[in-house]
Amino acid sequence: MVEDADLLAERIWRRHNPREQIIRYGVMLVTLMLVVWAVRDIDIFWPWVWDAPNQISSLGARMWPPDPSRLGEIVAAMIETVHIATLATMLTVFIALPVSYIAAQNTTPNRACLWLGRFILVSSRSVNTIIWALLFVAIFGPGVLAGILAIMFRSIGFIGKLMGEAIEEIDRRPVEAMEATGASKAKVIAYAVVPQVMPAFFAIVILRWDINIRESTVLGLVGAGGIGVILQGSIDTFAWQTVATILIAIIVLVLIGEAITGLLRRKAL
């Protein structure tokens, strides 16, 4: 019986062997040390952190009840925000599609075009929308145009990257069949590539439009138009009840956009 018990103990299954357990514990220890080191180097004024609950309670009391006196102006700004997102998304398509074509390994004309396309995509994604907005506000001045260009330049990398990946995943057999018949490059793209990526294209564009609506709500904070202009002005003048109304309007807009994009994505896919 004793020998059977010892044999059973030896056969107990363990997910990790001793070497793997040591490695796991070592990684956890190093991660903990990095977190402690990072928190130590961050300049945090801890009395403000401990007082944050009181400040949140005070701010909430000043925001309630929301002030609807500027509701007409807020609705007009929200419509402008939707226009910024929609126009920027439409303009992005005309630039992102050619870039995605040259950035895909199976459709790029040559190696130089491949790296050019990928450089454009990486450059677009590397710069945040707010940074693009600051640049275009400095160039074109405050207004809707700066917001549209900021959203557009940020969206090129997103749509181009995902469309490039969709192009790389197409079935090569229709392409090769058309090339074997002597079809032109334009016809190969139109009849062998485009039909395969159309569902992905609609899904990606709809998703990016939803994201652009969310991003457009904060562009006004740097003078690029939209609801953010009123939001920044209300914060600067301590009109917290108006701020509450604007925040509610933004949440409603995002929920409506989410519902519309969900419906469109189901139709597209």
N, C-alpha and C positions, 0 to 999 in steps of 0.2 A: 504493500500500500504506500509506504514511504517513497519507494522508487517511482511508483506511478505518479505520485504527487509532484516529485521533483521533475519528472519528465513533462508533466502538464505545465509546470511553471516555466520550463524552458521553451515551451511552444506558445506562450502568450504572445499575441501579435502586438507589435509596436509600430506606429506609423513612421517613426524616424529612428535610425540607428544612432548609437552614441556619437559618431562623428558628425552626423547631420544635426543632432541636438546641440552640440557645441557650436557649430557654425551659426545656427539660428539664434542662440543666446548671444553670440558675439555680435551678430548684426543688430539685434535689439539693443545691446549695450551701446554700440557705436551710434545708433540712431538717437538714443536717449541723450548721449553726450552732445551730439550735434544740436539737438533741440535746446538743451540747457545753454549751450554756448551761444546759439542764435538769440534766445530770449535775453541773455545777459547783455549782449551787445546792442539790443534795440533800446533806444532812448525812450522809455515809457515813464510818464509822470504818474506814479501809482496813486497819489491822492485823488487825482481826477478819475481814475478807473474806479476806485471805491465809491466815489460820489456820483458815478454815472446813473445808477437807478433813480436817485433823487432828481437828477437833471432830466431824465426821460419822463418821469412823472410830471415834472413842472412843465416841460414842453408839451406833453399831451394835454394838460389842462388848458394851456394857452391856445392850442389848436381847436379845442372844442367849444362851441359847435362850429362846423364849417360855415364859411361865409359865402352865400350864393350870389352876392351882389354883382360880381364880375363874371357870372356864368356865361353870358353871351360872348364876352371876349375870350374866355377860356375855350369855349367850343370852337370858335374861329381859329384859335391857335392850334387846337388839336387837329382840325381839318388840314391846316397848313403842315403840321407834322406828318400826317398821312401822305400828303402830296410830296413832301420831301423824300419819304421812304419809297414811294411808288415810282417817281421819276428817276431816282437814283438807281433803283433796281432795273428799270427798263433800259437805261443808258448803259448799265454795267454789262448787260447781255451782249451788246454789240461789240464790246471790247474783250470780254472774258472768253467768248466762244473761240475766236481766232487764236487767242493766247493758249487756251486749253488744247487746241488742235496741234500747235507746234510744241507744246510741252509734253504731249503723250509720245512715248517711245515708238509706238507702232504707226504713227501718222506724221511725225515730224519730218520735214524735208531733209534735214541734215543735222549734224551734231551741234553746229553753232546755233541753229534755231532752237534746238532742244534746250540748251543752256540759257539762251535769251528768254525763252518762255518761262523757264523755272525761276530765273532771276526776277522777272516781273512778278510772278506769283509770290515768291518769298518776300520781296520788297513790300508788296501790298499788305501781306499778313503781318509783317513785322512792326508796322506802325499802327498804333491805336487810332480809333476814329476821332477821338478828341484831339490828338496831335495833328491829324490831317485837317481837322476843322480850324485849329489855331493857325496852321500854315495858310489855308485858303482865306481865312478872315484877314490875315496880314496882307495877302495879295489882292483880293477883290473887295475887301471891306466887309463889315457885318451885314448879314442878310441871308436869304434863302439860298442864293447861289453857292455860297461857301458851304452850307450844309449839304446840298445835293452833291457837290464834288467830293466832300469828305466821305460821305456814305458810299459814293461810287468807287472811289479809289480803295476803300477798305474792302468792298464787296468783290472786287476783281479777283483778289487772291482766293477768297472763299469759293466762289462759283467756278473759277478757272481750275483750282486744285481738284475739286470733286468731279468736275466734268472731265478733266484729264484722266483721272483714275477710271471713270466710267468708259472712256474711249479705249483705254488700255485693256479693259476686260471684255471687249466685244469678241464675238465669234469671227475668226479670220476667214472662214470658208466662203461666206458671201463676197468678201472683199477680193479674195484670190480668184473666185469664179468670174467676177466682173472684169478684173484685170486680165484674165486669160482670154476674154472675148475682145480685148482691145478698147474697153471703155475708157473715156477720159477721166482725169483725176476728179473733176467736178462731179461727174456722174457717179463715180465710186463713192464719193462722200455723200451725195444726195440719196442714193438708193441702197448703199450697203452699210454705211456708218450711221447716218442720221436716224433711220428707223430703229436701230438697236439702242440708241442712247436717248431717245425722246422721253420715255417714262422717267428716267433719271433726271433729265433736264428739267422737266416740269416740277418734279419733287424738290430739286435743289433750289430752283428759282423761288418757289413758293416758301420754302423754309427760310431762304435769305430775306425775302420780303418781310416775313414775320420778325426776323432778327433786326432788320433795318427800322421797323416801327419802334421797337424798344430803344434802339440806339438814337433815333431821331429825337426822342423825348428829352435828352440831356444835351443836345448840341447847342441849345440856346444859352446854356451856362457860359459858353465862350463866345456868344454873339452870332451863332450860325443859324438863327431862326428857329421857329417852332415854339412849342409850349415852354421850353426851357427858359426863354426870355422872360416870360411872365413869372415863372418860378423863381428865377434869380432875383428879379426886382422885388418880389414879395418877401424873399428871405432877407434881402438887404434892408428893407424898410420894416422888418419885424412884423409883417402882416401874417401872423401864423395861422389865422383862421382861413385866409385865402390860400395859404400853402396847403392846408388840409384839403380844401376843395380841389386844388390842382392835383394832389396825389391821388385822390379818389378818381378823378377824371382819367388820370394815366392808367390806373389799375383797370378801370372799365374799358379803356381803349385796348389795352393788352389782352384782356379776356375776349373782347370781340375779335381782335386779330387772330387769337389762338383758335377760336371757333371757326373763323373763315378759312384759315390755312388748313385746319384739320379736315374740313369738308372738301376743299380743293385737292388736298393730297389723296383723299380716298377716291375722288373722281379720276385723278391723274394715274393712280396706280391700279 
